[in-house]
Amino acid sequence: MLAQPAPKARSLAPYVPSPEHIVHKMLEAARVKPNEVVYDLGSGDGRVLVIAARKFGARAVGVEISPRMVQAANENLRKNGVQEQARVIEGDLLETDLREADVITLYLLTSSNELLRPILEKQLKAGARVVSHDFEVRGWKPNRVEKVGAYNRMHPIYVYEMPPRK
């Protein structure tokens, strides 16, 4: 039997960077503490990683499918002097090991969050926080929802905390 090629990873959302003040609000809302591990799923240019490392003292990991964006993010990390605290993994976020994460940040579509939900439920430890810009995680009840203004509208930030395992 011939080996089948691995299925090509697919993008789960268009690249739309979150404004920096929204990133700050997301990380504040998640109550990121120094030395916690923040994963940004669909990390784009790495701005969440830079802010998590510089302003919150976190260790940050980005997962990005686009080789071009991984290169841009790594350059951004170097430019901001956080390459010791932050890194970017080129890969499919649906196949990434997230068990070390204390905080997950998302700016994906609701349908993408639905695909990710069982992975998060399986891998994240109790007390880990998931914070999503604009798009909820259906089936989860947020601990709180904050609103931030940008681009002439209010953007919801959904904050979830993983419950103890049953």
C-alpha positions as CSV (number, residue, x, y, z in Angstrom):
1,M,0.0,0.0,0.0
2,L,1.3,3.4,-0.9
3,A,1.7,6.0,1.8
4,Q,-0.8,8.8,1.5
5,P,0.5,12.3,1.8
6,A,-0.4,14.2,5.0
7,P,-3.4,16.4,4.5
8,K,-2.4,20.1,3.9
9,A,-3.1,22.3,6.9
10,R,-5.7,24.9,6.2
11,S,-6.0,28.4,7.4
12,L,-8.8,28.8,10.1
13,A,-9.2,32.6,9.7
14,P,-8.1,35.5,7.5
15,Y,-5.1,37.5,8.7
16,V,-6.5,40.5,10.5
17,P,-4.2,41.8,13.2
18,S,-5.7,42.9,16.5
19,P,-5.0,46.5,17.3
20,E,-2.4,46.8,20.0
21,H,-4.7,48.3,22.6
22,I,-7.1,45.3,22.1
23,V,-4.1,42.9,22.6
24,H,-3.3,44.7,25.9
25,K,-6.9,44.4,27.0
26,M,-7.0,40.7,26.1
27,L,-3.9,40.0,28.1
28,E,-5.1,42.1,31.0
29,A,-8.5,40.4,30.9
30,A,-6.8,37.0,31.0
31,R,-4.8,38.2,34.1
32,V,-1.5,37.1,32.6
33,K,1.2,36.9,35.3
34,P,5.0,36.9,34.9
35,N,6.5,33.6,33.7
36,E,3.1,32.2,32.7
37,V,3.0,30.6,29.2
38,V,0.8,32.4,26.7
39,Y,-0.1,30.7,23.4
40,D,-1.4,32.8,20.5
41,L,-3.1,30.6,18.0
42,G,-2.9,32.1,14.6
43,S,-0.1,34.4,15.7
44,G,0.3,36.5,12.5
45,D,3.0,39.1,12.9
46,G,3.7,38.1,16.6
47,R,2.3,41.3,18.2
48,V,0.6,39.3,21.0
49,L,3.8,37.5,21.7
50,V,5.8,40.8,22.0
51,I,3.3,42.4,24.3
52,A,2.9,39.3,26.5
53,A,6.7,39.1,26.9
54,R,7.5,42.8,27.2
55,K,4.6,44.1,29.2
56,F,3.5,41.0,31.2
57,G,6.7,39.1,31.6
58,A,5.2,36.0,30.1
59,R,6.8,33.3,28.1
60,A,5.0,33.3,24.7
61,V,4.5,30.8,21.9
62,G,2.8,31.6,18.6
63,V,1.4,29.0,16.3
64,E,1.1,30.2,12.7
65,I,0.5,28.3,9.4
66,S,1.9,30.8,7.0
67,P,5.7,30.5,6.5
68,R,5.8,34.2,5.4
69,M,4.0,35.3,8.6
70,V,6.3,33.1,10.8
71,Q,9.3,34.9,9.2
72,A,7.7,38.3,9.9
73,A,6.8,37.3,13.5
74,N,10.4,36.1,14.2
75,E,11.7,39.4,12.8
76,N,9.3,41.2,15.1
77,L,10.4,39.2,18.1
78,R,14.1,40.0,17.3
79,K,13.4,43.7,16.7
80,N,11.7,43.9,20.1
81,G,14.3,41.9,21.9
82,V,12.0,39.2,23.2
83,Q,13.4,36.2,21.2
84,E,14.5,34.6,24.5
85,Q,11.0,34.8,25.9
86,A,8.9,34.2,22.8
87,R,9.0,31.9,19.8
88,V,6.8,31.0,16.8
89,I,6.0,27.5,15.7
90,E,5.1,27.0,12.0
91,G,2.2,24.6,12.0
92,D,-1.4,23.7,12.2
93,L,-2.9,24.9,15.5
94,L,-5.3,21.9,15.5
95,E,-2.3,19.6,15.8
96,T,-0.3,21.6,18.3
97,D,0.4,20.4,21.9
98,L,-1.1,23.1,24.1
99,R,-0.7,21.4,27.5
100,E,1.9,23.8,28.8
101,A,-0.4,26.9,28.2
102,D,-1.6,29.0,31.1
103,V,-3.4,31.4,28.6
104,I,-4.6,30.9,25.0
105,T,-5.4,34.0,22.9
106,L,-7.6,33.7,19.8
107,Y,-8.7,35.9,17.0
108,L,-10.3,33.2,14.9
109,L,-13.7,32.7,13.5
110,T,-16.5,31.2,15.7
111,S,-16.5,28.1,13.4
112,S,-12.7,27.8,14.0
113,N,-13.2,28.1,17.7
114,E,-15.7,25.3,17.5
115,L,-13.0,23.1,15.8
116,L,-10.6,24.0,18.5
117,R,-12.9,23.6,21.5
118,P,-12.5,19.8,22.0
119,I,-8.7,20.1,21.8
120,L,-8.7,22.9,24.4
121,E,-11.0,20.9,26.7
122,K,-8.8,17.8,26.4
123,Q,-5.4,19.5,26.7
124,L,-5.7,22.6,29.0
125,K,-5.3,22.3,32.7
126,A,-7.8,23.6,35.2
127,G,-7.5,27.3,35.7
128,A,-6.0,27.9,32.2
129,R,-7.7,31.0,30.6
130,V,-8.8,31.3,27.0
131,V,-9.4,34.8,25.7
132,S,-11.0,35.4,22.3
133,H,-11.3,38.7,20.4
134,D,-14.7,39.2,18.7
135,F,-15.7,35.5,18.4
136,E,-17.2,33.4,21.2
137,V,-16.5,29.7,21.9
138,R,-19.9,28.2,21.5
139,G,-20.9,25.8,24.2
140,W,-18.7,27.6,26.8
141,K,-20.0,30.2,29.2
142,P,-17.6,33.1,29.5
143,N,-16.4,34.2,32.9
144,R,-16.7,37.7,31.6
145,V,-17.1,39.7,28.5
146,E,-15.3,43.0,28.1
147,K,-15.8,45.5,25.3
148,V,-13.1,47.6,23.7
149,G,-13.6,50.3,21.0
150,A,-11.7,50.2,17.7
151,Y,-12.5,50.9,14.1
152,N,-15.8,52.7,15.0
153,R,-17.3,49.8,16.8
154,M,-17.1,47.9,20.1
155,H,-15.2,44.6,20.1
156,P,-16.2,41.9,22.6
157,I,-13.4,40.1,24.4
158,Y,-14.6,36.7,25.8
159,V,-12.7,35.3,28.8
160,Y,-13.1,31.7,29.7
161,E,-11.5,29.7,32.5
162,M,-11.0,26.0,32.2
163,P,-12.9,24.1,34.9
164,P,-11.4,21.2,36.9
165,R,-11.5,17.9,34.9
166,K,-14.4,15.6,35.7
